Amino acid sequence: MNLGDKVIIKECHSMPALVGKEAKVVVLVDPELAKYPIHVLLSGDPIKIGTSFGARLSKGPFTFREDELEPVDPNHGIPEIFTKQ
């Protein structure tokens, strides 16, 4: 996964409302330093998040492991002729 990749959130136990949403990778952290090393911002409408001060709308950033995300365009639009072996 790379910065700028578009992804679909396929798993999120703490916030099920995020599942199925499209997002963009904005930060990558060394996996040895963070349990959830990939930070994403939602591409569409913000979601409502409950806080101790009431609800608020947020687009992120939200953190994930790589296995919780599915790349939408993993080759960054590189023409197929250059990616074939």
C-alpha positions as CSV (number, residue, x, y, z in Angstrom):
1,M,0.0,0.0,0.0
2,N,1.3,3.5,-0.9
3,L,0.4,7.1,0.0
4,G,-2.4,8.3,-2.2
5,D,-3.9,4.9,-2.8
6,K,-7.7,4.7,-2.9
7,V,-9.1,1.9,-0.7
8,I,-12.3,0.4,0.4
9,I,-12.6,-0.3,4.1
10,K,-13.6,-4.0,4.4
11,E,-13.3,-4.4,8.2
12,C,-13.6,-2.2,11.3
13,H,-14.9,-3.6,14.5
14,S,-14.7,-0.4,16.5
15,M,-16.7,1.6,13.9
16,P,-18.9,-0.6,11.7
17,A,-20.2,2.5,10.0
18,L,-16.9,2.8,8.1
19,V,-17.2,-0.6,6.4
20,G,-17.8,-0.3,2.7
21,K,-16.6,3.4,2.6
22,E,-14.0,4.6,0.1
23,A,-11.0,6.4,1.5
24,K,-7.5,7.7,0.6
25,V,-4.3,6.6,2.3
26,V,-2.7,9.8,3.8
27,V,-0.1,8.5,6.3
28,L,2.0,5.3,6.5
29,V,3.8,4.4,9.8
30,D,6.3,1.6,10.3
31,P,4.3,-1.5,11.3
32,E,6.8,-2.2,14.1
33,L,5.9,1.2,15.7
34,A,2.1,1.1,15.4
35,K,-0.6,-1.6,15.6
36,Y,-2.7,0.3,13.0
37,P,-0.1,1.8,10.6
38,I,-2.3,3.0,7.8
39,H,-4.1,6.3,8.2
40,V,-7.0,7.1,5.8
41,L,-9.4,10.0,5.1
42,L,-12.9,9.2,3.8
43,S,-13.5,10.2,0.2
44,G,-17.2,10.7,0.5
45,D,-19.5,12.3,3.1
46,P,-18.2,12.4,6.7
47,I,-19.7,10.0,9.3
48,K,-21.2,10.8,12.6
49,I,-19.1,9.9,15.6
50,G,-20.3,9.9,19.2
51,T,-18.1,11.7,21.7
52,S,-18.4,12.6,25.4
53,F,-19.5,16.0,24.2
54,G,-22.1,14.8,21.7
55,A,-21.9,13.7,18.1
56,R,-19.7,15.2,15.5
57,L,-19.1,14.7,11.8
58,S,-15.6,13.4,10.7
59,K,-13.8,12.3,7.6
60,G,-10.8,11.0,9.6
61,P,-8.1,10.3,9.8
62,F,-8.9,6.7,10.8
63,T,-6.3,4.0,11.4
64,F,-6.2,0.5,10.0
65,R,-4.1,-2.6,9.4
66,E,-3.4,-3.5,5.8
67,D,-5.6,-6.6,5.9
68,E,-8.6,-4.4,6.8
69,L,-8.4,-2.4,3.6
70,E,-8.9,-3.4,-0.1
71,P,-7.1,-1.4,-2.8
72,V,-9.3,0.2,-5.4
73,D,-6.6,0.9,-7.9
74,P,-3.4,-0.8,-6.7
75,N,-1.3,-0.1,-9.8
76,H,-1.8,3.7,-9.6
77,G,-3.1,3.8,-13.2
78,I,0.1,2.4,-14.7
79,P,-0.7,1.0,-18.2
80,E,-1.1,-2.8,-18.2
81,I,1.7,-3.1,-20.8
82,F,4.3,-2.0,-18.2
83,T,3.0,-4.2,-15.4
84,K,2.9,-7.5,-17.3
85,Q,5.9,-9.9,-16.9
